[in-house]
């Protein structure tokens, strides 16, 4: 069964309101109208994650452990100090970048990485006052964070474990002689469990309808967890097992989308059965970010492009002026540092595309923020832009 047949069968007999029709139409037309407004991020290295804070503010996290708020109206950027725990002061810092930023449903709290990439940090919104730092949990970088509600969130780590946290379960830091105590509280996880059958947890997604947590591991498996019991229910293998790094859910379509090196796979969110896959056209660079906007899957690749797949039509959106030509956004030049590594190994190539490691729509669904940087780990650079 194709993705188109699946969605048609699921929606048969269900009414669609005029408002929903307008939203779906806008989602299809928007990619054809977007124009790039590139933003300057200075010398930071590779944007891994992003989130809209308001109509004119976006927050980003980078490979070099920078947490920046971008003001789109003034083009200014503000760096948010990372939370530092007692363990960090003793030199046990696992620095691997900020890979995830997420805001709770009431938009009062934000959780992201800290100075130690294995510890989650919670901030108050909109002031960014530090609330608490998670400790005594993961032994490797946190790749993904997801809120379950206003109080509870889960983290997925490269140590192949998932952890459940509560922002109400906080206490003051322990008093170590000679160590400067931070002014934020600390918290420990309610539970931490290894993902059976996994390798490294790369992404997590919360299905609010079924109260399940979907966990994506880098060895090509999806794992379903009961959110209320915080227990693993079952595991299934994915159609494509190489470089599965991004995951998203559409509750309206009852679909998960998983990005791999060469394909985007769609799975029924209730059963994890595969209902179809699409070729990305840029298999060597892989899918680096993915999201749903109504019936449109937005796909960011490592080759510096964004494409839009129409689930209901079962094909990529095409340019209205050129029949058969896929509607594609191409990233700009961004910033690339010409350092010793660049001069020795990369200077002979003229152009290096900026991978789209992260993208997100604004609240009105009329603007799209794209960010990333050069795909090669040896290159230092960044890219960020608002398409509107």
Secondary structure, DSSP 8 states (H G I E B T S, - for coil): --HHHHHHHHHTT----HHHHHHHHHHHHHTTT--EEE---TT---EEEEEEEETTEEEEEETTS-EEEEETTT--EEE------HHHHTT----------EE-TTSSEEEEE-SSTTSEEEEETTT--EEEEEES--SS-EEEEEESSSSEEEEEETTSEEEEEETTSEE-----TT----SSEEEE-SEEEE-TT-SSEEEEEEETTTTEEEEEETTTEEEEEETTTTEEEEEEE-S--S---EEEEETTTTEEEEE-SSEEEEEETTT--EEEEEE-S-TTT-EEEEEEETTEEEEEETTSEEEEEETTTTEE-B-SSSTT-B-EEE----EE---HHIIIIITT-S---EEEEEEEE-TTSS-EEEEEEESSTT--EEEEEEE-
